[in-house]
Amino acid sequence: MADVRPFAALRPRAGLAPRVAAVPYDVVNAEEARALAADPLSFLHVSRAEIDLPPDTDPYADAVYAAAVRAQAALRASSLEVESRPAVYLYRLTMGGHVQTGVAAAFSVDEYRRDLVKKHEKTRPDKENDRTRHIIETRAQSGPVLLTYARNAAVDAAVATGVAAAPLYEFTAPDGIGHAIWRTEPAVGEAIVAAFRDVSALYIADGHHRAASAARADERLKSAESGGFLAVAFPDTNMQILPYHRAIKDLNGRTPDAFLAEVGSRVAVRPGGPEVARKGECAMYLPGSQGAGGWHLVALDGGPAISDPVAGLDVQRLHDRVLAPVLGIGDERTDKRIDFVGGIRGPAELKRLVDGGKAAVAFAMFPTTVDDLVAIADAGGIMPPKSTWFEPKLRDGLLVHLI
């Protein structure tokens, strides 16, 4: 079963949601956050409070967390309000023709600890420490975890009833993504809570650090009742995963022609790209228009069948067949010679990096699937770093879970 709990959200007052809503704290650097937070109501002043301190401030300094507390208090005074009753919320994201609607609520920390909320990613202690302290100092979870689950007809029916009403907010963010949020009536919320009892497992799609930090904060604040961790759960058939591309800074001492020949001796390579049409293939870009230059399609799925769901991922096959043996890339989590480019930027960004001399070769990947994620999480496996780029992304500050 999945334990879904209503909560009384701290949320923007009528008409202010577009100004308060902020991109997730971890998808922008400090400079980008400062630019996006020109509006004093932006929730980035809370989630990335270092932007209001001198540029050389350590992002983990005591002053940063104190600034977050002040910023949240200022927003509560001017622009936010707390719901009069606990509720289950619905959150719809629209990106072009893609629409996904999820359930926003407090999910069980205990189920997270018992792996009924399943993971597929390792977390970094520094990031966990940061968000744990942020939650404890502000007494709030403001960045929702993105969850998925096997589609359930009873949940679908209750959600359809909920979205038939008028939304609390509906707006299009500057990046073109549509956001709409509903507060369900008690009967609809009760139906959603009951329906989730038949959902056997939840899977973290994005937000492993947020979930882990919420669990650690819950443990530290034993005298307080957290009520769970803030998340939005979408049915698996609604999820959209874009690829996570790779760019390498050098060719490990080879010329482009020698590198192409070495890759071709290990896997099948043919002219083509930049679009990748199927799983088991990626597109490789080398500089120039002559000889080895340009786009090439690389087959990653030749050889013996692979039963291990992690080893069968395209990003792992690329590592095992090209990045490690040819380019000398070791641990992709720590190797400074590899950069990762989110699929929202597309192959054009890879070409720009290589042609501009910031990378020597780039690989455009086919997206990992939700089925891949579920299979790995069910097996207790860990995905390689930067295997999935979920899009569209939830915004911070629209529904804050107070502790």
C-alpha positions, 0 to 999 in steps of 0.5 A: 500500500502507499500511505498518502496524507493530506496536508495544509499547504503554505502557498501563494495568495491569489494571483501571485503564483507565477511570481513565487513559483521557482525552478528547482534549487538544483537545476541552476547555479548561483549566477543563474538563480540570481538572474531568475530571482530578480522578482523579490517574490521568487521562491529562489530567495528561500531555496537558494538564499546565498543569492542575497549574500555576497557572491563569494559566500559559502553556500553551506555557511550559517548565514545562508540558512539564516537568510533562508529563514528570513526570506521565507518569513518575508514571503509569508508576511507579504505573499503566502498563506496557510490553508485552513484545512489539510487537503490532497492537491493535484498538479498538472504540467503541460509541455507542448502536446504533453500533459501529465497530472499528479497527486501532490501530498505528504508521503510516508517517511516510514515507507521511504525507509522501508524501501516501499518508496523505491530508489535507483540513485546514490545521493551525495552527503554534501547535498543531503546535509544542505537540504536537511539543514534547510528543512530543519532551519525553515521548518518546511519542505518546499521542493517536491519529490517527483514520484511515479507508480503503476497506473491505477484506475481508481486513482485516475477516476478520483483525479478526473473528478478533482480536476473538473473543478476550477484550479487554484492556479493556472499559468504558463512559466517563462520557459513555456511550461504550463502549471495548474494546481487544484485543492481537492474537496474532502470527498475527492481527497479521501477517494485518492487516499483510499485508492493509493492503498492499492498501489503496491510501490512508489518509485522516486523518479527525480528528487532522491536528495530531497527525499533522503533529506526529508527522512533525515530531518524527520529523524532529527526532529523527533519531537515534531510530527513531520507528517511525511515528505512532500511529493507529487506522484504521476502514473507511469504512463504519464511520465516523459523522460528525455535523454541525458547526453555526454560530452568529453573534453579530450580524446585521450591522446588520439586524433579524431581519425584515430579515435573514430577508428578505435571506436569502430574496432569495438562497435559498429559505426556508420554515418548518420545523426544527430537524431537517435531513433532507437534504444541500443544506439547513440549519435557521436559528434566529432569536430570538423566536416572532413574525415572523422568530423560530423555525426556518426551513429554508434550501435551499442547493442551488439554482442551477447544478451544482457540480463542485468537491467543496469548493464543493459542501459545505453548509458552503461553500454556506452561507458563499458564499450567506449568511454572507459576502454577508449577514452579512459573515463573512470567513475562518471560521478567524479571524472572531471573530463566528462560533462552531462547535457540535459536532453531539453537542450538537444543535440545542437548544444552538443555540436556547439560544445564540440565546435567551440572547443569545450569538448572533443567528442559528444554523444547524443543518447536515446532516452532511458525508459520508465520501465528501465527505471522500475526494473532497476529499482525493483532489483535494488540496483543503482543507475549510472549517474545522469541516466534520466532527465525528466521534463517538464519539471515541478516548480518550488514554492507553489505548495510548501509542506510545513513541519 
